[in-house]
Amino acid sequence: MSQHVPLQHSHHHTSFTQVAKPMWPFVAASALTFFLVGKAQDMGVKSEGFRNDPRNPYAAQIAKQSHH
C-alpha cells in the first residue's frame, strides 16, 4: 500500500491586502465602466430614435412611463 504524504505548505503566505492593494485601480475602473455603460445603454434605449422601435425590449415600459 502506498503511504499518504501530506502536502507541504509554502512559507510564503500571501495576505488578501497584499493582493488587493495593487488591484484597487482595476477594481475602481471596472466599477466605473460598469456604471457608465449601464447609463449609456439606458440613455440609448430611451432616445428618440429607438424609443418606439419594435426591436427595443423596453419600448412598452418606456411608453407606459411617458403616459404618466
C-alpha positions in Angstrom: 0.0 0.0 0.0 1.1 3.5 -0.7 1.8 5.8 2.2 -0.2 9.1 2.3 2.2 12.1 2.2 0.7 15.4 3.4 1.2 18.4 1.1 3.8 20.8 2.3 2.6 24.3 2.8 4.9 27.0 1.5 6.3 29.5 3.9 5.1 32.4 1.7 1.7 33.4 3.0 0.1 36.0 0.8 -2.5 38.1 2.6 -5.6 39.5 1.0 -4.3 43.0 1.3 -1.1 42.2 -0.5 -3.1 41.1 -3.5 -5.9 43.6 -3.3 -3.8 46.7 -2.6 -2.2 46.9 -6.1 -5.5 45.8 -7.8 -7.7 48.7 -6.5 -7.3 50.9 -9.7 -8.6 48.0 -11.8 -11.5 47.3 -9.4 -12.4 51.0 -9.4 -12.1 51.3 -13.2 -14.3 48.2 -13.6 -17.0 49.6 -11.4 -16.9 53.0 -13.1 -17.0 51.3 -16.6 -20.0 49.1 -15.5 -21.8 52.1 -14.2 -21.2 54.3 -17.3 -22.0 51.6 -19.8 -25.3 51.0 -17.9 -26.1 54.7 -18.1 -25.2 54.8 -21.8 -27.4 51.8 -22.5 -30.3 53.4 -20.6 -29.9 56.6 -22.5 -29.7 54.7 -25.8 -32.9 52.7 -25.4 -34.8 55.8 -24.3 -33.5 58.0 -27.1 -36.0 59.4 -29.8 -34.6 57.1 -32.5 -35.1 53.9 -30.6 -37.9 54.7 -28.2 -40.7 53.4 -30.4 -38.6 50.8 -32.3 -40.4 47.4 -32.1 -37.0 45.7 -31.5 -36.5 47.7 -28.3 -37.3 45.3 -25.4 -38.1 48.3 -23.2 -40.5 50.0 -25.6 -43.6 49.0 -23.7 -42.1 50.1 -20.4 -41.0 53.5 -21.8 -44.4 54.1 -23.4 -46.1 53.3 -20.0 -43.8 55.8 -18.2 -44.2 58.6 -20.8 -48.0 58.5 -20.4 -47.7 59.3 -16.6 
